[in-house]
Amino acid sequence: MTEPTSPTPSTDDLDDPTAAPAAALSPEALEEIDDILDDLRARGEEIPQWEFCDGFMTALICSRRPIAPAEYLPMLLGDGAELDVAEGAQLPQLPAFADAAQQARFLELWDRRWAEIVTQLDTDVKTLDDDRTFQPEAMDMRGAVASLTDEQRAEMGDDEQEIPSFGQVWALGFMFAVENWPEDWAAPRDKEAAKWLDNALESIVALTEDDTGKPEVCMYDEDGPPSTSQARVEAFGEAIWAVYDLRQLWKSMGPRVETVRKAPEPGRNDPCHCGSGKKYKKCHGA
């Protein structure tokens, strides 16, 4: 059994602008990570698709507080219980993985995608047509199915009725992270910032809904049969800009500062808290 060569980088490491960016995931790497998730799903039915994982990851990157892998990986691929890992130590193997080598490879691919998203979100872009713009790993499953032959669609049977809309699974993954760390997504006291947060999240929540509009375009293949409404395409673009807004909002505000509450001191004639038997004013209050 091969042990992982290094622990998963923290979110602080991956947000470091001086760190060398990892290579983007190639089509072959994306296929490999899909294969890993398929294998994990053979041992656990709750393992999500990569599109869901990508939305979940994006929310973590946009979160106000850096959330460590020991906290978020069990939420995504396990029972939700945070792993007890000392700072700088390697992650133990999660039960979902076949062995340590498989987990190490998954984390390597995961970290490469994480670094790619960070680079994209921290790049100043003005248009979605810019090649450097953040691109969610969203799949037009309806377009893919519509592009199949009649025979291939017949083999799908009832499954065809459950095909998600374009971007829907990605948005569900994003909101899964938001809902599981509500304190880190609580509205700030500043009313303008709170409104900014609310508007951005509304744009992503909109993608969690079914696309009931008239199919006009195919996001799977530009020459494929229409599968997605134009309104959905526009909503997807708004969600991308919303992710940029969320990233910048929390970066500008920083982690939430916990209020420190000082314990009340005893009265001057009360017994001293040290247990000496003297009055406070004759002991520690002197």
matplotlib code that plots the C-alpha trace (Angstrom):
import matplotlib.pyplot as plt

x = [0.0, 1.5, 1.3, 0.5, 3.8, 2.5, -0.5, -3.2, -2.2, -4.3, -6.5, -4.0, -1.3, -3.5, -4.6, -0.9, -0.4, 3.3, 2.7, 3.3, -0.1, -0.8, -1.6, -5.3, -7.1, -6.9, -9.7, -7.8, -7.4, -11.1, -12.0, -9.6, -11.3, -14.7, -13.4, -12.2, -15.6, -17.4, -15.2, -16.0, -19.6, -19.4, -18.7, -20.9, -24.1, -23.9, -20.7, -21.5, -20.7, -17.7, -19.9, -21.3, -17.8, -16.7, -19.5, -18.7, -15.1, -15.9, -18.0, -15.1, -12.7, -15.2, -15.9, -15.1, -13.1, -10.4, -11.9, -9.3, -9.5, -9.9, -13.2, -14.6, -13.6, -15.6, -18.6, -18.2, -17.1, -17.7, -20.0, -19.5, -17.5, -14.4, -11.1, -8.8, -5.6, -2.7, -1.6, 0.8, 0.0, -1.1, -4.8, -5.8, -7.5, -11.2, -13.3, -14.6, -11.2, -9.9, -6.4, -4.1, -2.7, -6.2, -6.9, -3.5, -4.3, -7.7, -6.3, -3.6, -6.3, -8.5, -5.6, -4.9, -8.5, -8.5, -5.4, -7.0, -10.2, -8.2, -6.2, -9.3, -11.2, -8.3, -7.7, -9.3, -11.5, -14.1, -16.1, -17.1, -15.5, -12.0, -10.2, -9.0, -12.6, -13.7, -15.4, -17.5, -17.4, -21.0, -22.4, -25.4, -26.7, -29.9, -27.9, -25.8, -28.8, -30.6, -27.5, -27.8, -29.4, -33.0, -31.6, -29.2, -32.0, -34.3, -31.7, -31.8, -35.5, -37.0, -33.6, -34.1, -36.9, -34.5, -31.9, -30.8, -30.7, -27.6, -25.6, -28.1, -25.8, -22.9, -25.1, -26.5, -22.9, -22.1, -25.2, -24.4, -21.2, -23.0, -25.7, -23.2, -21.2, -23.9, -21.9, -19.2, -21.9, -23.9, -24.8, -22.3, -23.5, -22.7, -26.0, -24.4, -22.2, -25.1, -27.1, -24.2, -24.0, -27.7, -27.8, -24.9, -26.3, -29.7, -28.0, -26.5, -29.7, -31.5, -29.4, -30.6, -34.1, -35.2, -34.9, -38.5, -37.9, -38.1, -34.9, -33.0, -29.3, -27.2, -24.3, -23.1, -22.5, -23.1, -24.4, -26.5, -30.3, -31.6, -31.6, -31.2, -33.2, -31.5, -32.7, -30.8, -27.6, -27.9, -28.6, -25.4, -23.4, -24.9, -23.9, -20.3, -20.1, -21.8, -18.9, -16.4, -18.5, -18.5, -14.7, -14.0, -16.6, -15.1, -11.5, -12.1, -13.9, -11.6, -12.5, -15.3, -13.9, -15.3, -16.4, -14.3, -16.4, -14.5, -15.7, -17.1, -14.8, -16.1, -17.3, -14.7, -16.3, -16.9, -14.6, -11.5, -11.7, -8.2, -9.6, -7.5, -10.6, -9.9, -12.1, -11.3, -10.3, -7.8, -6.4, -6.2, -8.3, -5.8]
y = [0.0, 3.3, 6.2, 9.7, 11.6, 14.8, 16.2, 18.0, 21.7, 24.0, 26.7, 29.2, 27.6, 27.4, 31.1, 32.2, 34.4, 33.6, 29.9, 28.3, 27.5, 23.9, 22.7, 22.7, 19.3, 17.8, 15.9, 12.7, 13.9, 14.7, 11.2, 9.8, 11.6, 10.5, 6.9, 7.4, 8.7, 5.8, 3.4, 5.2, 5.0, 1.2, 1.3, 4.2, 5.3, 8.9, 9.7, 12.7, 13.3, 15.5, 18.4, 18.5, 18.2, 21.2, 23.4, 22.3, 23.1, 26.5, 27.4, 26.4, 28.7, 31.5, 30.9, 33.6, 31.2, 28.8, 25.4, 22.6, 19.3, 17.4, 19.3, 19.4, 16.0, 13.9, 16.2, 15.5, 11.9, 10.5, 10.7, 14.4, 14.0, 16.1, 14.2, 14.6, 15.6, 17.5, 20.6, 19.6, 15.9, 13.7, 12.9, 9.4, 7.3, 7.9, 4.7, 5.5, 5.1, 1.7, 2.4, 5.3, 5.5, 6.1, 8.8, 10.5, 10.6, 12.0, 14.7, 15.5, 16.1, 17.9, 20.3, 21.0, 22.0, 24.1, 26.0, 26.6, 28.0, 30.3, 31.6, 32.2, 34.0, 36.2, 37.3, 40.6, 39.7, 41.9, 39.4, 35.8, 35.3, 35.9, 32.5, 33.3, 33.5, 31.0, 28.1, 25.8, 22.1, 22.1, 19.5, 19.8, 16.3, 17.0, 18.0, 14.9, 12.7, 14.5, 13.9, 10.1, 7.8, 6.6, 3.2, 4.6, 6.7, 3.7, 1.9, 4.6, 3.9, 5.9, 7.5, 10.0, 11.6, 12.5, 14.4, 17.6, 21.0, 22.6, 23.8, 22.5, 19.8, 22.3, 24.8, 22.1, 21.3, 24.9, 25.4, 22.1, 23.7, 27.0, 25.1, 23.0, 25.9, 28.5, 30.6, 31.2, 32.4, 34.5, 38.0, 40.6, 43.6, 46.0, 46.4, 47.0, 43.9, 41.8, 42.8, 42.0, 38.5, 38.0, 38.9, 36.7, 33.7, 34.2, 34.0, 30.6, 29.3, 30.2, 27.4, 24.8, 25.1, 23.2, 24.9, 25.0, 27.4, 26.6, 24.8, 27.1, 26.1, 23.1, 23.6, 20.1, 20.5, 23.8, 21.8, 19.5, 19.6, 22.4, 21.4, 24.6, 27.8, 31.1, 32.3, 29.5, 30.4, 34.0, 32.8, 30.6, 33.7, 35.6, 32.8, 33.0, 36.7, 36.0, 33.6, 36.5, 38.7, 36.2, 35.6, 39.4, 40.0, 37.6, 38.4, 42.1, 41.4, 38.7, 35.9, 36.6, 37.9, 36.1, 38.4, 37.8, 37.9, 38.7, 36.9, 39.3, 40.0, 39.2, 42.1, 43.6, 42.0, 38.6, 35.6, 35.7, 33.3, 31.8, 30.0, 31.7, 32.4, 36.1, 38.8, 39.7, 43.3, 41.9, 39.4, 39.5, 42.7, 44.6]
z = [0.0, -1.0, 1.4, 0.2, -0.4, 1.1, 3.0, 1.1, 0.9, 3.1, 1.6, 2.8, 0.6, -2.4, -2.0, -1.9, -5.0, -4.9, -5.3, -8.7, -10.2, -10.9, -14.3, -15.3, -15.5, -18.9, -20.5, -19.5, -15.9, -15.7, -17.0, -14.4, -11.6, -12.9, -12.8, -9.2, -8.1, -9.9, -8.0, -4.7, -5.6, -5.8, -2.0, -1.1, -2.9, -1.5, -3.4, -5.7, -9.3, -10.2, -11.2, -7.7, -6.3, -8.4, -7.1, -3.6, -4.1, -5.5, -2.5, -0.2, -2.1, -1.8, 1.9, 4.4, 6.6, 5.1, 5.7, 6.0, 4.1, 7.4, 7.8, 4.3, 2.8, 5.2, 4.5, 0.8, 0.7, 4.2, 7.2, 7.8, 11.0, 11.0, 11.0, 14.0, 12.2, 13.8, 11.9, 9.1, 9.4, 6.6, 6.2, 7.2, 4.6, 4.2, 4.2, 0.7, -0.9, -2.0, -0.7, 0.2, -3.3, -4.7, -2.1, -2.8, -6.6, -6.0, -3.8, -6.3, -9.0, -6.5, -5.6, -9.3, -9.9, -6.7, -7.8, -11.2, -9.7, -7.4, -10.3, -12.4, -9.7, -8.7, -12.3, -13.4, -16.3, -18.0, -20.1, -19.9, -23.3, -21.8, -21.8, -18.2, -16.9, -14.3, -16.0, -13.7, -14.5, -15.5, -17.9, -20.3, -19.6, -21.5, -24.5, -24.2, -24.0, -26.9, -29.0, -28.5, -31.0, -30.5, -29.6, -27.0, -25.4, -25.3, -23.2, -20.6, -19.9, -17.0, -16.2, -19.0, -17.0, -14.2, -16.2, -14.4, -16.1, -17.3, -14.3, -11.8, -10.2, -9.9, -8.1, -5.8, -4.8, -4.2, -2.0, -0.1, 1.2, 2.0, 4.0, 5.9, 7.1, 7.8, 10.3, 7.6, 5.2, 7.7, 6.5, 7.6, 9.7, 6.9, 5.0, 1.6, 2.0, 3.2, 0.2, -2.0, -0.4, -0.8, -4.4, -5.3, -3.5, -5.2, -8.6, -7.7, -6.0, -9.3, -11.0, -8.5, -10.0, -13.1, -16.5, -17.7, -20.5, -24.2, -25.3, -27.7, -27.5, -26.8, -24.3, -24.9, -28.7, -30.5, -33.4, -31.2, -30.7, -28.4, -24.8, -22.7, -22.7, -23.4, -20.0, -18.4, -20.3, -19.1, -15.5, -15.7, -16.7, -13.8, -11.4, -12.7, -11.9, -8.5, -7.7, -8.4, -6.1, -3.3, -3.6, -3.4, -0.7, 1.8, 0.9, 1.6, 4.9, 6.2, 8.7, 11.2, 14.5, 17.5, 20.3, 23.4, 26.6, 29.8, 32.9, 35.5, 38.4, 41.9, 44.1, 46.4, 49.5, 47.8, 48.5, 46.3, 43.3, 44.2, 47.2, 49.8, 52.0, 52.0, 50.6, 47.0, 48.0, 50.5, 48.0, 44.2, 44.2, 46.3]

ax = plt.figure().add_subplot(projection="3d")
ax.plot(x, y, z, "-o")
ax.set_aspect("equal")
plt.show()
